Amino acid sequence: MGPEGAVSILYKKELQEAEDPKKLQKELAAKYRSEIANPYIADEKGYIDEVIDPAETRKKLITAFETLENKYVDQPSRKHGNIPL
C-alpha cells in the first residue's frame, strides 16, 4: 500500500471534514512518506537490521544462503508419540 492509500484510510475523518481534501491528502501523504514509509528512519530506530541497496540484493541473498547451506538444528527426541485413535 502506498502513502496515498494509507493516508486515505488513516485520516479518513479528517479528509472528509477538510475544506480542500485533495490538498490535505497530498500534505499528509508527503508527511507519511518522509516520516513513516522511509526505511532509513526505521534503520535508525533499530526496527530493521539494515537497508540493502538494490544493486547488492543478489550478493546478500547468495551470502545468506551459503551461510545456511550446512546448518543443522539438533531436534530433541519426542517425549510422547501419537497414540492411535
C-alpha positions in Angstrom: 0.0 0.0 0.0 1.3 3.4 -0.9 1.3 6.5 1.2 -1.8 7.9 -0.6 -3.8 4.7 0.2 -2.6 4.7 3.8 -3.5 8.3 4.3 -6.9 7.8 2.9 -7.5 5.1 5.5 -5.8 6.6 8.5 -7.1 10.1 8.1 -10.5 9.4 6.6 -12.4 11.5 9.0 -10.0 14.5 8.7 -10.2 14.3 4.9 -14.0 14.3 4.9 -14.1 17.3 7.2 -11.4 19.3 5.3 -12.2 22.3 3.1 -9.7 21.1 0.4 -9.4 17.3 0.9 -7.0 16.9 -2.1 -4.5 19.4 -0.8 -4.7 17.9 2.7 -4.2 14.4 1.3 -1.1 15.5 -0.6 0.3 17.1 2.5 -0.4 14.1 4.7 1.0 11.7 2.1 4.2 13.7 1.9 4.5 13.7 5.7 3.7 9.9 5.8 6.3 9.3 3.1 9.0 11.2 4.9 8.3 10.0 8.5 6.8 6.5 8.2 7.4 5.0 4.8 11.2 5.7 5.0 13.5 2.7 5.5 16.3 4.9 6.8 14.3 6.1 9.7 13.4 2.5 10.6 17.1 1.6 10.4 18.0 4.5 12.7 15.4 3.4 15.3 16.6 -0.2 15.1 13.4 -1.7 13.7 15.3 -3.3 10.9 18.9 -4.7 10.6 20.0 -2.8 7.5 18.8 -1.2 4.3 20.2 -3.1 1.3 21.0 -1.3 -1.9 19.0 -2.9 -4.7 22.3 -3.5 -6.6 23.6 -5.6 -3.7 20.5 -7.7 -3.1 21.6 -10.7 -5.1 25.0 -10.8 -3.4 23.4 -10.5 0.1 21.0 -13.3 -0.7 23.7 -15.6 -2.0 25.8 -15.0 1.0 22.9 -15.7 3.4 22.0 -18.9 1.6 25.7 -20.1 1.6 25.8 -19.4 5.3 22.7 -21.5 5.9 23.7 -24.3 3.5 25.2 -26.6 6.1 23.2 -25.5 9.1 22.0 -28.3 11.3 19.5 -28.0 14.1 19.5 -30.8 16.6 15.9 -31.5 17.5 15.3 -33.2 20.9 13.6 -36.6 20.8 9.8 -36.6 21.4 8.7 -37.4 24.9 5.3 -38.7 23.7 4.3 -40.2 20.5 0.9 -40.1 18.8 -1.3 -42.8 20.1 -3.6 -44.4 17.5 -7.2 -43.3 18.0 
